[in-house]
Amino acid sequence: MMSTRQKQRDYLFDNYKALLVLLVVIGHFIELSYKNNELLGDMKWVIVSFHMPAFIFISGYFSKRELPFGKFSAEITGTISCI
């Protein structure tokens, strides 16, 4: 049976995701000529420096998995040590 209680959609995060996708597209267009223009090189560096961490943060914010911190840190350190 479906629950009658539904979560409200957070449009702020939808707008953030749309902005980040737009920045990815702009970054790909800049890729073609950023070596010829210092401003484009700086823009590309700024976009690349924060858009992936922002995507990861937003994805983690909406994650439904509940994992105790101790188990989470053990999984992370085990994964990093395997690399």
HUSULWO-V760359 format. One record per pair of residues at least 4 apart in sequence whose C-alpha atoms are under 6 Angstrom apart, sorted by sequence separation. I is the first residue (numbers start at 1). J is the second residue. D is the distance in whole Angstrom. If there is no record, write none. Layout:
i->I j->J d->D
i->I j->J d->D
//
This chain:
i->23 j->27 d->6
i->30 j->34 d->6
i->45 j->49 d->6
i->47 j->51 d->6
i->74 j->78 d->6
i->34 j->40 d->5
i->34 j->41 d->5
i->27 j->44 d->6
//
